[in-house]
Amino acid sequence: MGSSNIAYIHEEAKGVAKNYKKAAEFYELAVAQGENEALLDLARIYEKGGYGLTKNLKKSKEYEAQWDELQDSDS
């Protein structure tokens, strides 16, 4: 849970400058640590872009697809 919390701090500028690039790095780390919900956060910020992160709709859709696959495998 720690990595996604740090990502949120950077995404929402809670005591630091808003930085989607750093947020994405921590959300990716969170996914690698098994926090699959962070896939949706990654999809959202790549869809918006800005604050140091290049908008990337392809990546956004890839993260959404990964989330969908996980949901299907849980059914």
C-alpha positions as a Markdown table, in Angstrom:
| # | Residue | x | y | z |
|---|---|---|---|---|
| 1 | Met | 0.0 | 0.0 | 0.0 |
| 2 | Gly | 2.9 | 2.3 | 0.5 |
| 3 | Ser | 3.9 | 2.9 | -3.1 |
| 4 | Ser | 0.4 | 3.8 | -4.1 |
| 5 | Asn | 0.1 | 6.3 | -1.2 |
| 6 | Ile | 3.4 | 8.0 | -2.3 |
| 7 | Ala | 2.0 | 8.1 | -5.9 |
| 8 | Tyr | -1.2 | 9.8 | -4.6 |
| 9 | Ile | 0.9 | 12.4 | -2.8 |
| 10 | His | 2.6 | 13.3 | -6.0 |
| 11 | Glu | -0.6 | 13.2 | -8.1 |
| 12 | Glu | -2.6 | 15.4 | -5.7 |
| 13 | Ala | 0.2 | 17.7 | -4.6 |
| 14 | Lys | -0.1 | 16.8 | -0.9 |
| 15 | Gly | 2.9 | 18.7 | 0.5 |
| 16 | Val | 4.9 | 18.3 | -2.8 |
| 17 | Ala | 4.7 | 19.8 | -6.3 |
| 18 | Lys | 2.1 | 18.0 | -8.5 |
| 19 | Asn | 4.1 | 15.6 | -10.6 |
| 20 | Tyr | 2.3 | 12.9 | -12.6 |
| 21 | Lys | 5.6 | 11.5 | -13.9 |
| 22 | Lys | 6.7 | 10.6 | -10.3 |
| 23 | Ala | 3.2 | 9.5 | -9.5 |
| 24 | Ala | 3.3 | 7.1 | -12.5 |
| 25 | Glu | 6.6 | 5.7 | -11.3 |
| 26 | Phe | 5.2 | 4.9 | -7.9 |
| 27 | Tyr | 2.0 | 3.5 | -9.3 |
| 28 | Glu | 4.0 | 1.2 | -11.5 |
| 29 | Leu | 6.0 | 0.1 | -8.5 |
| 30 | Ala | 2.8 | -0.5 | -6.6 |
| 31 | Val | 1.6 | -2.8 | -9.4 |
| 32 | Ala | 4.9 | -4.6 | -9.3 |
| 33 | Gln | 4.3 | -5.1 | -5.6 |
| 34 | Gly | 0.8 | -6.6 | -6.2 |
| 35 | Glu | -1.3 | -3.5 | -5.8 |
| 36 | Asn | -3.4 | -4.1 | -8.9 |
| 37 | Glu | -5.8 | -1.3 | -8.2 |
| 38 | Ala | -2.9 | 1.1 | -9.2 |
| 39 | Leu | -3.5 | 0.0 | -12.8 |
| 40 | Leu | -6.6 | 2.1 | -12.9 |
| 41 | Asp | -4.7 | 5.1 | -11.5 |
| 42 | Leu | -2.0 | 4.6 | -14.2 |
| 43 | Ala | -4.7 | 4.5 | -16.9 |
| 44 | Arg | -6.3 | 7.7 | -15.5 |
| 45 | Ile | -3.1 | 9.8 | -15.3 |
| 46 | Tyr | -1.8 | 8.6 | -18.7 |
| 47 | Glu | -5.2 | 9.6 | -20.2 |
| 48 | Lys | -4.9 | 13.1 | -18.7 |
| 49 | Gly | -1.2 | 13.7 | -19.1 |
| 50 | Gly | 0.5 | 16.8 | -17.8 |
| 51 | Tyr | 2.6 | 17.7 | -14.8 |
| 52 | Gly | 5.7 | 16.1 | -16.3 |
| 53 | Leu | 3.9 | 13.1 | -17.9 |
| 54 | Thr | 3.2 | 12.9 | -21.6 |
| 55 | Lys | -0.4 | 12.1 | -22.4 |
| 56 | Asn | -0.4 | 8.5 | -23.8 |
| 57 | Leu | -3.8 | 7.1 | -24.7 |
| 58 | Lys | -2.2 | 3.8 | -25.8 |
| 59 | Lys | -0.6 | 3.2 | -22.4 |
| 60 | Ser | -3.8 | 4.2 | -20.7 |
| 61 | Lys | -5.8 | 1.6 | -22.7 |
| 62 | Glu | -3.1 | -1.0 | -22.0 |
| 63 | Tyr | -3.3 | -0.4 | -18.3 |
| 64 | Glu | -7.1 | -0.6 | -18.5 |
| 65 | Ala | -6.8 | -3.9 | -20.4 |
| 66 | Gln | -4.5 | -5.4 | -17.8 |
| 67 | Trp | -7.0 | -4.4 | -15.1 |
| 68 | Asp | -9.9 | -6.0 | -17.1 |
| 69 | Glu | -7.8 | -9.2 | -17.6 |
| 70 | Leu | -7.3 | -9.4 | -13.8 |
| 71 | Gln | -10.9 | -8.9 | -13.2 |
| 72 | Asp | -11.9 | -11.7 | -15.7 |
| 73 | Ser | -9.4 | -14.1 | -14.1 |
| 74 | Asp | -10.9 | -13.5 | -10.7 |
| 75 | Ser | -14.4 | -14.4 | -11.8 |
